């Protein structure tokens, strides 16, 4: 059986668009003689649909769309796709929706497998909506037995997890059924476990997912075929990275990461084949040395990319190669020779038999996830353009660089909003960044607005020193200006705060926190620097001075981040341990220093300061007092985080739906 793995990028609620994607990929797979085309979990309606599942009209539309897709299988390959359907017996007890893997063949819905294990941790809340399956069954397609599972159903292997979340293992049950199949079915067909997934990305997730599925393949001596969703939906980014594993757990093939992809696996010959859409296009249009840069500038290619979005990421990489090559080769003849090799190189790079394992490069994966998440958030929300406030600092520079790769330079507008406290260097750095990115840059000075505000408040502020209120007022003026420009020109504002700032509350509500998407809200400051260096991997995008200078909000004369926070190389490990792994102050101290504390410490508790920006005590020395002070900042800033823009998730524990804490609470540190 030839099984096509179709990792597509569906949009939640876009039944017509998702159906077109499914039918398009099925047609492409049919041209390669596929027998079965497998799509991700809830591909028909998009994942995660959240409370849309509470609407009966949503479930009715899902059923209607599934029937329409099924009708297309009267000729051509069968389809296995995910869909949310109403309960088969709405009058019975339990939830009214089911998470279904639907097998479509012969023009009809031929088999339904209901999800049994419903995750209810981190960003998942499927138990809120779906009724779990009471049982699951092996099915046959043209005589080939198939063990169909849905995402979490495969995440409970007793041989892999030290502590399982569920008392049952659907894969175990399906394999017990397989063992009872009669001959010649059992003896003439290899064991095949299909898993359709919507498995969100976080750093290290791809390796964990692959190792877990490899353990299942080895234990059950079965091929494992996992098809994962690609694309971004709200805060979640799905990396794709669909895989085929052998019964020994070896990787046979892997789909592209952070893009749509289509490839075939033959269970008889154990071979893999791929569609060479981009390479075929480049060769057929003679985009080689004859046209030199036509391979990246030709309007025919742009039209092709609109119709084949899975190739867009590859061409963006191609553009970077061209830019780098032009700067390195002074001879037109040498440059043309390099360009002549591009079509074949692209075809080879885009369609390897098995993509290289790049899990060791978390920075590259994080960059790709942030670009994809930004692109899909903006476009799926119905927009095409973005605004970024450019301060000359590293955070806004990184967000702008991500936005340009995601949306194109023509769709990103940089706004500089200097005040009397802004250094000349920061203004120059913002201009240089805009020039490097080739984006439009508009300065809007805030001095006069700030003066007007302070004059209005002067009678109420009389007798008080310049302080936090005046500092935050500057940030809120900038936020108001960005939102005004957003309203006027229909561009989404991208916030520029990082995870270190969001953790400690070193950010201003209704100021630098305004916007539609927190692009780097799950990226600690130390990783912001690493990502900025990665952004400069081909040429200088983010100015060297932006990376080298001490970080500062520039809201008062001579301000530095270290006036209010420990150095980031000390702060970030504390935050990572507390925010992502829920370690106590004592555990963090041991982890960072190797020193333990007495069980009954007589140390007085660290007093709460009245302002988030009050200086940290202890300097660069990590001690229990410093750790508790940092933890106190985290706890007192929950109210800010719950009013923040959605945060793109790239770590195992990000701010948002996957990390839920009360606001009105007294926490013992």
C-alpha positions in Angstrom: 0.0 0.0 0.0 1.2 3.4 -0.9 0.5 5.8 2.0 0.8 9.5 1.3 1.6 11.7 4.3 -0.1 15.1 3.8 0.9 17.6 6.5 -1.3 20.6 5.7 -1.9 23.9 7.4 -5.6 24.2 8.1 -7.4 27.2 9.5 -9.8 26.8 12.4 -13.4 27.2 11.1 -12.5 27.5 7.4 -14.3 24.4 6.3 -14.3 25.4 2.6 -10.6 26.3 2.6 -9.6 23.2 4.6 -11.6 21.0 2.2 -9.8 22.6 -0.8 -6.5 21.8 0.8 -7.5 18.2 1.5 -8.7 17.7 -2.1 -5.7 19.4 -3.6 -3.2 17.3 -1.7 -5.2 14.2 -2.5 -5.1 15.0 -6.2 -1.3 15.5 -6.0 -1.0 12.2 -4.1 -3.1 10.5 -6.7 -0.7 11.6 -9.4 1.9 9.6 -7.5 -0.4 6.5 -7.4 -1.2 6.8 -3.7 -3.7 4.3 -2.2 -4.3 6.2 1.0 -3.8 9.9 1.8 -3.4 10.7 5.5 -4.1 14.1 7.0 -3.7 15.6 10.5 -6.0 15.5 13.5 -9.1 17.7 13.0 -7.9 18.7 9.6 -11.4 19.3 8.4 -12.3 21.9 11.0 -8.8 23.1 12.2 -7.1 22.6 15.6 -7.8 23.8 18.2 -11.4 24.8 17.7 -12.0 25.5 21.5 -15.5 26.6 22.3 -16.6 26.5 18.7 -17.2 22.9 19.6 -20.1 24.1 21.8 -22.0 25.3 18.7 -24.2 22.7 17.1 -23.9 24.6 13.8 -20.1 24.1 13.8 -20.5 20.3 14.2 -23.2 20.2 11.5 -20.9 22.1 9.1 -18.1 19.6 9.9 -20.3 16.7 9.1 -21.4 18.3 5.9 -17.9 19.0 4.8 -16.7 15.5 5.6 -19.5 14.0 3.5 -18.5 16.3 0.6 -14.9 15.2 0.9 -16.0 11.5 1.1 -17.9 11.9 -2.2 -14.7 12.7 -3.9 -13.2 9.3 -3.1 -15.6 7.5 -5.5 -12.5 7.4 -7.7 -8.9 7.8 -6.6 -7.2 7.2 -3.3 -8.9 6.8 0.1 -8.5 9.6 2.6 -7.9 9.4 6.4 -8.6 12.8 8.0 -9.4 14.3 11.4 -12.8 15.9 12.1 -15.0 16.9 15.0 -18.4 15.3 14.9 -21.5 15.4 17.1 -22.1 12.5 19.4 -23.6 9.5 17.7 -26.3 9.4 20.5 -26.9 13.1 21.6 -29.5 12.1 24.2 -27.0 9.9 26.1 -24.9 11.0 29.0 -21.5 12.6 28.3 -20.1 15.3 26.0 -21.8 16.0 22.8 -18.7 16.1 20.5 -16.3 13.4 19.3 -12.7 13.7 18.0 -12.7 11.5 15.0 -10.4 9.9 12.5 -12.5 9.3 9.4 -11.6 6.8 6.7 -13.2 7.8 3.4 -13.3 5.4 0.5 -15.5 4.4 -2.3 -17.4 7.7 -2.2 -18.5 7.4 1.4 -17.4 7.5 5.1 -16.3 3.9 5.5 -14.9 3.9 9.1 -14.8 6.1 12.1 -12.2 5.8 14.9 -12.9 7.9 18.0 -10.1 9.4 20.1 -9.8 7.6 23.4 -7.2 9.6 25.4 -8.2 13.3 25.8 -5.4 15.5 27.1 -6.2 18.0 29.7 -2.8 19.6 30.6 -0.7 22.5 29.4 -2.5 24.0 26.4 -4.8 21.0 25.9 -8.4 20.9 27.2 -10.0 18.2 25.1 -11.8 16.7 28.1 -13.8 19.9 28.3 -15.4 19.2 24.9 -15.0 15.6 23.7 -16.5 12.3 24.8 -13.7 9.6 25.0 -14.0 6.4 22.9 -15.1 3.4 24.9 -13.2 1.1 22.5 -11.2 1.2 19.3 -10.9 -1.3 16.4 -8.6 -2.4 13.7 -10.0 -1.7 10.2 -9.2 -3.0 6.7 -8.6 -1.0 3.5 -8.3 -3.1 0.4 -7.3 -6.0 2.6 -4.6 -4.1 4.5 -5.2 -3.9 8.2 -4.7 -0.5 9.7 -4.4 0.5 13.4 -5.6 4.1 13.5 -4.8 6.3 16.4 -5.3 10.0 17.1 -2.4 12.0 18.6 -2.6 11.4 22.4 -3.7 7.8 21.9 -0.1 7.1 21.1 1.4 9.1 24.0 0.9 6.5 26.8 3.4 3.7 26.1 4.3 1.9 29.3 7.8 1.1 27.9 8.6 4.8 27.4 7.0 6.9 30.1 8.2 6.5 33.7 4.8 7.7 34.8 1.8 7.4 32.6 -1.2 9.8 32.6 -3.8 7.2 31.7 -4.6 3.6 32.9 -5.2 2.4 29.3 -3.1 2.2 26.2 -5.1 2.3 22.9 -2.1 1.1 20.9 -1.7 -2.0 23.1 -5.4 -2.8 22.6 -5.1 -2.4 18.8 -2.1 -4.6 18.6 -3.8 -7.3 20.7 -6.6 -7.2 18.1 -4.0 -7.4 15.3 -2.6 -10.6 16.9 -6.0 -12.3 16.5 -6.4 -11.5 12.8 -6.9 -14.6 10.7 -4.5 -15.7 8.0 -3.7 -14.8 5.3 -4.4 -11.2 6.5 -2.1 -11.3 9.4 0.8 -13.2 7.7 0.8 -11.2 4.4 0.6 -7.7 5.6 3.1 -5.7 7.8 1.8 -4.1 11.0 1.0 -0.5 10.3 0.1 2.0 13.1 -1.3 5.3 11.7 -1.3 8.3 14.0 -2.9 11.6 12.9 -1.7 14.5 15.1 -2.0 18.1 15.9 1.1 18.2 18.1 2.3 21.7 18.9 6.0 22.6 18.8 8.3 23.5 21.6 12.0 23.2 21.7 12.9 19.5 22.1 9.4 18.3 21.2 10.4 16.8 17.8 13.1 14.6 19.3 10.8 13.5 22.2 7.9 12.7 19.8 10.2 10.7 17.5 11.8 8.8 20.3 8.5 7.9 21.8 7.0 6.7 18.6 10.2 4.7 17.9 9.7 2.9 21.2 6.2 2.0 20.1 7.5 0.7 16.7 10.1 -1.5 18.4 7.8 -2.9 21.0 5.0 -3.8 18.6 7.3 -4.6 15.6 5.2 -2.2 13.5 5.7 0.6 11.0 4.6 3.8 12.6 3.3 6.5 10.3 2.6 9.9 12.0 1.1 12.8 10.2 1.3 16.1 12.1 -0.3 19.5 11.3 1.9 22.3 10.1 1.2 26.0 10.6 0.2 28.4 13.3 -3.2 28.8 15.0 -3.3 31.6 17.7 -0.5 31.0 20.2 0.3 27.5 19.0 2.8 26.6 16.2 2.7 23.1 14.6 5.9 22.0 13.2 4.8 19.2 10.8 7.8 17.0 10.8 5.7 14.0 9.9 7.6 10.7 10.2 7.7 7.1 9.0 9.5 4.7 11.4 10.5 1.1 10.7 9.6 -1.8 13.1 13.1 -1.4 14.5 12.4 2.2 15.4 14.7 3.6 12.7 13.7 6.7 10.8 12.7 6.0 7.2 11.4 9.4 6.3 10.6 12.8 7.8 8.5 15.6 6.4 9.6 19.2 6.3 9.5 21.2 9.5 7.4 24.4 9.8 5.9 24.0 6.3 3.3 21.9 4.4 4.7 18.8 2.8 3.6 15.7 0.9 5.5 12.4 0.6 4.7 8.7 0.0 5.7 5.5 1.8 5.2 2.1 0.2 4.6 -0.6 2.8 5.5 -3.3 0.2 8.8 -2.0 -1.0 9.6 0.1 2.1 10.5 3.0 -0.3 9.8 6.7 0.0 8.9 9.1 -2.9 8.4 12.8 -2.9 6.7 15.4 -5.1 9.3 17.7 -6.6 7.0 20.7 -7.2 9.5 23.5 -6.7 12.4 21.8 -8.6 10.1 21.0 -11.5 8.8 24.5 -11.7 12.3 26.0 -11.7 13.6 23.7 -14.4 10.5 24.0 -16.6 10.7 27.8 -16.5 14.4 27.8 -17.2 15.3 29.8 -14.1 19.1 29.4 -14.3 22.1 31.4 -15.2 20.3 32.8 -18.3 18.1 35.0 -16.0 20.5 35.1 -13.0 18.2 36.4 -10.3 15.0 35.3 -12.0 14.9 32.4 -9.6 13.9 34.7 -6.8 12.4 37.8 -8.6 10.3 36.4 -11.5 6.6 37.1 -11.0 5.8 33.6 -12.3 7.5 32.2 -9.2 5.5 34.5 -6.9 2.3 33.2 -8.5 3.6 29.6 -8.0 4.3 30.3 -4.4 0.8 31.7 -3.8 -0.6 28.4 -5.1 2.1 26.2 -3.4 2.7 27.8 0.1 4.7 24.8 1.2 7.5 25.9 -1.1 7.6 29.5 0.1 9.9 28.9 3.0 12.4 27.2 0.7 12.4 30.1 -1.7 13.0 32.5 1.2 16.1 30.5 2.0 17.0 30.7 -1.7 16.7 34.5 -1.6 19.1 34.6 1.3 21.6 32.4 -0.7 21.4 34.7 -3.6 21.9 37.8 -1.5 24.9 36.1 0.2 26.3 34.9 -3.1 26.1 38.4 -4.7 28.1 39.9 -1.9 30.8 37.2 -2.1 31.4 37.0 -5.8 32.8 40.1 -7.5 32.9 38.4 -10.9 29.6 38.2 -12.8 30.8 35.1 -14.5 31.5 33.3 -11.2 28.2 34.6 -9.8 26.3 33.3 -12.8 27.9 29.9 -12.5 26.8 29.7 -8.9 23.3 30.7 -9.8 23.2 28.1 -12.6 23.3 25.4 -9.9 20.4 26.7 -7.8 17.5 24.9 -9.4 19.1 21.5 -8.9 20.3 22.4 -5.4 16.9 23.6 -4.4 15.3 20.4 -5.6 17.8 18.3 -3.7 17.5 20.3 -0.5 13.7 20.4 -0.6 13.1 16.7 -1.2 15.7 14.6 0.6 14.8 11.0 1.2 15.0 11.8 4.9 15.4 15.3 6.2 18.4 15.9 8.5 17.8 15.9 12.2 18.2 19.5 13.3 16.8 19.2 16.8 20.2 20.0 18.2 19.8 23.5 16.7 17.1 24.9 18.9 17.8 28.4 17.9 17.1 27.6 14.2 13.9 25.8 15.1 12.8 28.6 17.4 13.4 31.1 14.6 11.4 29.0 12.1 8.6 28.6 14.6 8.3 32.3 15.4 8.3 33.2 11.7 5.6 30.7 10.9 3.6 31.6 13.9 3.7 35.3 13.0 2.9 34.8 9.4 -0.1 32.6 10.1 -1.5 34.7 13.0 -1.4 37.9 10.8 -2.9 36.3 7.7 -5.4 34.0 9.4 -6.7 37.0 11.2 -7.4 38.6 7.9 -4.5 41.1 7.8 -1.4 41.4 5.6 0.7 44.2 7.3 2.3 44.7 10.7 3.6 47.6 12.7 6.7 47.4 15.0 7.8 50.2 17.3 11.6 50.4 16.7 13.5 51.7 19.8 17.0 50.8 18.6 17.0 48.0 21.1 17.5 44.3 20.5 14.0 43.1 21.3 12.2 45.4 18.7 15.0 44.7 16.2 14.5 40.9 16.5 10.7 41.2 16.2 11.1 43.4 13.1 13.5 40.8 11.5 11.0 38.0 12.2 8.2 40.1 10.8 10.0 40.8 7.6 10.8 37.1 7.0 7.2 36.2 7.8 5.4 38.9 5.8 7.9 40.5 3.5 9.6 43.9 3.9 6.8 45.7 1.9 4.3 44.7 4.6 6.2 45.8 7.7 6.3 49.4 8.9 8.8 50.5 11.6 7.9 53.4 13.8 10.6 55.3 15.8 9.2 57.2 18.8 12.2 59.0 20.4 11.9 61.0 23.6 14.3 63.4 25.3 15.8 60.3 27.0 16.5 58.4 23.8 20.2 58.3 22.9 21.4 59.4 19.4 22.9 55.9 19.1 19.5 54.2 19.6 17.8 56.4 16.9 20.7 55.7 14.5 20.4 51.9 15.3 16.7 51.9 14.5 17.3 53.7 11.2 20.1 51.2 10.3 17.9 48.3 11.1 15.2 49.6 8.9 17.7 50.1 6.1 19.1 46.6 6.5 15.6 45.1 6.4 14.5 47.4 3.5 11.4 48.5 5.4 9.7 51.9 5.6 10.7 53.8 8.8 8.8 56.7 10.2 10.0 58.7 13.2 7.3 60.2 15.5 8.8 62.2 18.3 6.9 62.0 21.6 8.5 65.0 23.4 5.6 67.4 22.8 3.0 64.8 23.7 4.8 63.9 26.9 5.2 67.6 27.8 1.4 68.1 27.3 0.6 65.1 29.5 3.0 66.2 32.3 1.6 69.8 32.2 -1.9 68.4 32.5 -0.9 66.2 35.5 1.3 68.9 37.1 -1.3 70.0 39.7 -1.8 66.4 40.8 1.9 65.5 40.7 3.0 68.6 42.5 5.7 68.0 45.1 6.5 64.5 43.9 9.8 63.4 42.2 10.1 62.2 38.6 9.6 58.4 38.8 7.8 55.3 37.6 4.6 57.1 36.7 6.5 59.5 34.3 8.5 56.6 32.9 5.4 54.5 32.2 3.6 57.5 30.7 6.2 57.6 27.9 5.6 53.9 27.1 1.8 54.5 27.1 2.1 57.4 24.7 4.0 55.2 22.4 1.4 52.5 22.7 -1.4 54.9 21.9 0.4 56.2 18.8 1.0 52.6 17.5 -2.7 51.7 18.0 -3.7 54.9 16.2 -1.6 54.0 13.3 -3.0 50.4 13.4 -6.5 51.7 13.3 -5.8 54.2 10.5 -3.9 51.8 8.2 -5.2 48.3 9.1 -1.9 46.9 10.2 -1.4 44.7 13.3 0.9 45.9 16.1 3.5 43.3 17.1 4.6 43.7 20.7 8.3 43.4 21.4 8.5 42.3 25.1 10.5 39.1 25.9 9.8 36.4 28.4 12.3 37.8 31.0 10.3 41.1 31.0 6.9 39.4 31.1 8.0 37.1 33.9 9.2 40.0 36.1 6.6 42.6 35.1 9.4 44.8 33.6 6.8 46.0 31.0 4.0 48.5 30.9 0.3 47.7 30.6 -1.3 49.8 27.9 2.3 50.8 26.9 4.9 48.5 25.4 2.4 45.6 26.0 -0.2 46.9 23.5 -0.6 44.9 20.3 -2.1 41.9 18.7 0.7 39.3 19.1 3.6 38.9 21.5 6.1 37.5 19.0 9.0 36.8 21.5 7.0 36.6 24.7 8.2 33.0 25.2 11.9 33.9 24.5 14.1 34.7 27.5 16.5 37.7 27.0 19.6 35.6 26.7 17.9 33.7 23.8 16.9 37.0 22.2 20.6 37.6 21.8 21.2 34.1 20.3 18.3 34.6 17.9 19.6 38.0 16.9 22.9 36.5 16.0 21.1 33.8 14.1 19.2 36.6 12.2 22.6 37.9 11.1 23.8 34.5 9.8 23.9 35.6 6.2 24.6 39.3 6.5 24.2 42.0 9.1 20.5 42.6 9.6 20.5 43.7 13.3 23.2 46.3 13.7 26.2 45.2 15.8 25.8 48.1 18.1 22.2 47.0 18.9 23.5 43.6 20.1 26.6 44.9 21.8 25.2 47.8 23.9 23.8 47.4 27.4 20.0 47.0 27.3 18.0 50.0 28.4 14.3 51.1 28.3 15.6 54.7 28.0 12.8 56.2 30.1 15.1 58.3 32.3 18.7 59.6 32.1 21.3 56.9 32.1 18.9 54.0 32.7 20.0 50.4 32.4 18.0 47.2 32.8 20.4 46.2 35.5 19.2 49.1 37.6 16.0 47.1 38.2 17.0 43.5 37.4 19.9 41.2 37.9 22.1 40.6 34.8 20.2 38.4 32.4 22.6 35.6 32.5 21.7 35.3 36.2 18.1 36.2 35.9 17.1 33.9 33.1 18.1 30.6 34.7 16.1 31.6 37.8 13.1 32.4 35.7 13.4 29.3 33.7 13.5 27.1 36.8 10.5 28.9 38.4 8.3 29.7 35.5 8.8 26.6 33.4 9.6 23.9 35.9 7.9 25.2 39.1 11.1 24.9 41.2 11.1 26.4 44.7 13.6 29.1 45.8 15.6 26.5 47.7 15.7 24.1 44.8 16.8 26.9 42.4 19.6 27.8 44.8 20.9 24.3 44.9 20.6 23.9 41.1 22.5 27.2 40.4 25.1 27.1 43.1 25.2 23.7 44.6 24.4 25.2 48.0 21.6 24.0 50.2 19.7 25.9 52.9 18.9 24.7 56.4 15.5 23.1 56.8 14.4 25.7 59.3 15.9 28.9 58.1 15.7 32.0 60.3 16.2 34.3 57.4 13.6 37.1 57.3 11.3 37.2 54.3 12.2 39.6 51.5 10.0 42.6 51.8 7.8 43.6 48.8 8.8 46.8 47.1 6.1 49.2 45.8 7.4 49.4 42.3 8.4 46.7 39.8 11.4 48.9 38.7 12.9 49.2 42.2 16.6 48.2 42.3 17.5 44.6 43.0 19.7 43.8 46.0 22.6 41.5 46.0 24.4 42.6 42.8 25.6 39.7 40.7 25.7 37.2 43.6 23.1 34.4 43.5 21.7 33.9 47.0 18.4 32.9 48.5 17.4 36.6 49.0 18.0 37.4 45.3 16.1 34.3 44.1 13.1 35.2 46.4 13.1 38.7 45.2 12.9 37.6 41.6 10.2 35.1 42.4 8.3 37.8 44.1 8.4 39.9 40.9 7.0 37.0 39.0 4.1 36.4 41.4 3.1 40.1 41.6 3.0 40.5 37.8 0.4 37.8 37.0 -2.3 40.5 36.4 -0.2 42.0 33.6 0.4 38.7 31.9 -3.3 37.9 31.9 -3.9 41.1 30.0 -1.1 40.5 27.5 -1.4 39.8 23.8 -1.3 36.1 22.8 2.2 34.7 23.1 3.7 32.4 20.5 4.6 29.2 22.3 8.1 27.9 21.7 9.0 26.4 25.1 7.4 23.6 27.1 5.7 26.1 29.4 4.7 29.4 28.0 2.5 32.2 29.3 -1.1 31.9 28.2 -3.6 29.0 28.3 -1.0 26.5 29.3 0.1 28.3 32.5 -2.9 29.2 34.7 -2.5 31.0 38.0 -4.8 33.2 40.1 -4.2 36.9 40.3 -5.6 37.6 43.8 -3.4 35.3 45.8 -0.7 35.3 48.5 2.1 33.0 47.6 4.7 31.8 50.1 8.1 31.9 48.6 
